[in-house]
Amino acid sequence: MDLINQNTNATNIRALKANKMINTSATFWFLVAVIGQWLFAYYIAIFYGGSAIEGDFVKWTKRMIHGFIDGDYMGNAFVLLHILLAFIITFGGPIQFIPMIQKRFPLLHRINGRAYIFTAIVISLGGLYMVWSREALVGGFSGQVAISGNAILIIVFSVITIRTAIRKNFVAHRRWAFRTFLVVSGVWFFRIGFGLWIFLNNGSAPGSTQDLTGPFDMFLYWGDYLLPLLFLELYLFAKEKGSMLGKYMMSVLLFILTLLTGAGIFMAAQIFWIPNL
Ligand code: HEM
C-alpha cells in the first residue's frame, strides 16, 4: 500500500513540475514579448507623437508607405487615427494579461479590455480601408489579401472575446483573448520576423525584395499571424491535454521561441525603431 502511495506521490510531483515548467516558459515568452511591444509603442509615441507635436507631418509621410496624400481626406484621417490607435493598442494590450491586474483591479481590466477590443476593431476597419483604397506599393495583391485576412481575424476574434466575457464563460474568454492578442500583434510579428531573418542571415534578407513581394516577404505576410496562432494552439493543447512529455517538449519549444523573439526584437529595434528616434 505504502509503495503504491509513494509511486502516486512521485507521479504527482513530476506532473506538478511539468505544469510549472510550461507555465514558467510561457510567462518568460510573454515578458520578452511585452518588452518588445512596449519598445514598438515607445517608437510610435516618440517618432509619430513627437513630429505631430512639432507639426511636422512630412516626417510621417517619409516613414510610411503612402502617409498623407493630397486630397485623400478620408485616407489621411484614417492614417492619423491609425497611429493614435496603434499606440493605444500596443501599449494597452499586454496590460490585459497581467494576472495581478486581473485579480486586484478588475474594473481596470474591464475598462481596458473594452477599450482594447474597440480599438482592435476600429484599427482593423481603418486598416482595411487604407489597404484597399490606396495603391499596393508594397506587398502586391497577395500582401493586400494576407493583411486583410489578419484584419478579419482581429475583428472576428475580438467579437468572440467580448461575447465570452459577457456570458461569463471565462475559460473560453481567456483562450479567445490570447488569440486576439496574437492576431493584433501580427504587424509587430512582421517587424520582429524581419529583424530575426536579418539576424539569422548575418545582415542580409534573402527572399525579400524592395517592394516586399519576394518569397520570404510572402511567407512573413501570412506567417506573422498564422504561425503565432499555431504555436498558441500547440501550447493550449499541451497545457490542458498534453502528457508530461508533451508539456516538457512544449516548454523547450517556448524557450527556443523566446530566444528567437528576443533576437527579432533586438534587430527590429536596431533597424526600424531606434534610428528614427
Ligand atoms: C492592430 C495593430 C496594428 C498596429 C499596432 C499598427 C501599426 C502601424 C504603424 C506604427 C504604422 C506606421 C508604419 C511604421 O512606422 O511602422 C502602420 C501603417 C500601416 N498600417 Fe497598421 N497597424 C495595425 C494593424 C493594421 C491592420 C490590421 C492593417 C490592415 C488591414 C494595417 C494597415 C496599415 C497600412 C496600410 C499602413 C500604411 C499606411 C500608409 O502609409 O498609407 N494596420 N501601422
Residues whose N, C-alpha, C, O or C-beta is under 5 A from the ligand:
A	BS01	HEM	M64 I65 H66 G67 A86 T90 I123 S124 G127 L128 M130 V131 I147 S148 A151 V184 V187
